Amino acid sequence: MSDSDSGPDAPQREEAEDHDLLTYGEAGVRVFAEVGKQKDLLAEMIAAGADEAAIVRARQRLSALEDAQERNRRQPINDENFESFFGYPGTARRNT
């Protein structure tokens, strides 16, 4: 994996999360990892002189992953939006 897989901006898995659910936190960790892998793949493809169409597809996938990463960052679940997200009143286990 690349250097982009760690650092101050890297999301962290919560130890106490329900691992049967794909939470914002877990989705964030997974998308972050995929962005790093896609960046590495794209760099390898360019260095190897891959077909331009394949490079375009790799760039498009990277762009889609980065968009998903940004959406994940923008839409955390907190006490204020819990009910509108889940459809019933409650409070977030933690404000993320």
MODELLER restraints for C-alpha pairs under 7 A, 6 or more apart:
rsr = mdl.restraints
at = mdl.atoms
rsr.add(forms.Gaussian(group=physical.xy_distance, feature=features.Distance(at['CA:1:A'], at['CA:37:A']), mean=6.52, stdev=0.5))
rsr.add(forms.Gaussian(group=physical.xy_distance, feature=features.Distance(at['CA:2:A'], at['CA:36:A']), mean=6.22, stdev=0.5))
rsr.add(forms.Gaussian(group=physical.xy_distance, feature=features.Distance(at['CA:2:A'], at['CA:40:A']), mean=6.63, stdev=0.5))
rsr.add(forms.Gaussian(group=physical.xy_distance, feature=features.Distance(at['CA:4:A'], at['CA:36:A']), mean=5.69, stdev=0.5))
rsr.add(forms.Gaussian(group=physical.xy_distance, feature=features.Distance(at['CA:5:A'], at['CA:33:A']), mean=6.12, stdev=0.5))
rsr.add(forms.Gaussian(group=physical.xy_distance, feature=features.Distance(at['CA:5:A'], at['CA:36:A']), mean=6.00, stdev=0.5))
rsr.add(forms.Gaussian(group=physical.xy_distance, feature=features.Distance(at['CA:11:A'], at['CA:28:A']), mean=6.36, stdev=0.5))
rsr.add(forms.Gaussian(group=physical.xy_distance, feature=features.Distance(at['CA:11:A'], at['CA:29:A']), mean=5.38, stdev=0.5))
rsr.add(forms.Gaussian(group=physical.xy_distance, feature=features.Distance(at['CA:12:A'], at['CA:29:A']), mean=6.39, stdev=0.5))
rsr.add(forms.Gaussian(group=physical.xy_distance, feature=features.Distance(at['CA:13:A'], at['CA:25:A']), mean=6.48, stdev=0.5))
rsr.add(forms.Gaussian(group=physical.xy_distance, feature=features.Distance(at['CA:13:A'], at['CA:26:A']), mean=6.17, stdev=0.5))
rsr.add(forms.Gaussian(group=physical.xy_distance, feature=features.Distance(at['CA:13:A'], at['CA:29:A']), mean=6.66, stdev=0.5))
rsr.add(forms.Gaussian(group=physical.xy_distance, feature=features.Distance(at['CA:24:A'], at['CA:72:A']), mean=6.56, stdev=0.5))
rsr.add(forms.Gaussian(group=physical.xy_distance, feature=features.Distance(at['CA:24:A'], at['CA:76:A']), mean=6.86, stdev=0.5))
rsr.add(forms.Gaussian(group=physical.xy_distance, feature=features.Distance(at['CA:28:A'], at['CA:69:A']), mean=6.54, stdev=0.5))
rsr.add(forms.Gaussian(group=physical.xy_distance, feature=features.Distance(at['CA:28:A'], at['CA:72:A']), mean=6.20, stdev=0.5))
rsr.add(forms.Gaussian(group=physical.xy_distance, feature=features.Distance(at['CA:31:A'], at['CA:65:A']), mean=6.67, stdev=0.5))
rsr.add(forms.Gaussian(group=physical.xy_distance, feature=features.Distance(at['CA:31:A'], at['CA:69:A']), mean=6.00, stdev=0.5))
rsr.add(forms.Gaussian(group=physical.xy_distance, feature=features.Distance(at['CA:32:A'], at['CA:69:A']), mean=6.73, stdev=0.5))
rsr.add(forms.Gaussian(group=physical.xy_distance, feature=features.Distance(at['CA:35:A'], at['CA:62:A']), mean=6.37, stdev=0.5))
rsr.add(forms.Gaussian(group=physical.xy_distance, feature=features.Distance(at['CA:35:A'], at['CA:65:A']), mean=6.02, stdev=0.5))
rsr.add(forms.Gaussian(group=physical.xy_distance, feature=features.Distance(at['CA:35:A'], at['CA:66:A']), mean=6.58, stdev=0.5))
rsr.add(forms.Gaussian(group=physical.xy_distance, feature=features.Distance(at['CA:38:A'], at['CA:62:A']), mean=5.93, stdev=0.5))
rsr.add(forms.Gaussian(group=physical.xy_distance, feature=features.Distance(at['CA:39:A'], at['CA:62:A']), mean=6.96, stdev=0.5))
rsr.add(forms.Gaussian(group=physical.xy_distance, feature=features.Distance(at['CA:42:A'], at['CA:55:A']), mean=6.77, stdev=0.5))
rsr.add(forms.Gaussian(group=physical.xy_distance, feature=features.Distance(at['CA:42:A'], at['CA:58:A']), mean=6.09, stdev=0.5))
rsr.add(forms.Gaussian(group=physical.xy_distance, feature=features.Distance(at['CA:45:A'], at['CA:55:A']), mean=6.72, stdev=0.5))
rsr.add(forms.Gaussian(group=physical.xy_distance, feature=features.Distance(at['CA:76:A'], at['CA:96:A']), mean=5.37, stdev=0.5))
rsr.add(forms.Gaussian(group=physical.xy_distance, feature=features.Distance(at['CA:77:A'], at['CA:92:A']), mean=6.63, stdev=0.5))
rsr.add(forms.Gaussian(group=physical.xy_distance, feature=features.Distance(at['CA:77:A'], at['CA:95:A']), mean=6.41, stdev=0.5))
rsr.add(forms.Gaussian(group=physical.xy_distance, feature=features.Distance(at['CA:77:A'], at['CA:96:A']), mean=6.04, stdev=0.5))
rsr.add(forms.Gaussian(group=physical.xy_distance, feature=features.Distance(at['CA:78:A'], at['CA:92:A']), mean=5.31, stdev=0.5))
rsr.add(forms.Gaussian(group=physical.xy_distance, feature=features.Distance(at['CA:78:A'], at['CA:94:A']), mean=6.99, stdev=0.5))
rsr.add(forms.Gaussian(group=physical.xy_distance, feature=features.Distance(at['CA:78:A'], at['CA:95:A']), mean=4.53, stdev=0.5))
rsr.add(forms.Gaussian(group=physical.xy_distance, feature=features.Distance(at['CA:78:A'], at['CA:96:A']), mean=6.30, stdev=0.5))
rsr.add(forms.Gaussian(group=physical.xy_distance, feature=features.Distance(at['CA:79:A'], at['CA:91:A']), mean=4.82, stdev=0.5))
rsr.add(forms.Gaussian(group=physical.xy_distance, feature=features.Distance(at['CA:79:A'], at['CA:92:A']), mean=5.25, stdev=0.5))
rsr.add(forms.Gaussian(group=physical.xy_distance, feature=features.Distance(at['CA:79:A'], at['CA:95:A']), mean=6.81, stdev=0.5))
rsr.add(forms.Gaussian(group=physical.xy_distance, feature=features.Distance(at['CA:82:A'], at['CA:90:A']), mean=6.45, stdev=0.5))
rsr.add(forms.Gaussian(group=physical.xy_distance, feature=features.Distance(at['CA:82:A'], at['CA:91:A']), mean=6.20, stdev=0.5))
rsr.add(forms.Gaussian(group=physical.xy_distance, feature=features.Distance(at['CA:82:A'], at['CA:92:A']), mean=6.34, stdev=0.5))
rsr.add(forms.Gaussian(group=physical.xy_distance, feature=features.Distance(at['CA:83:A'], at['CA:89:A']), mean=4.77, stdev=0.5))
rsr.add(forms.Gaussian(group=physical.xy_distance, feature=features.Distance(at['CA:83:A'], at['CA:90:A']), mean=6.40, stdev=0.5))
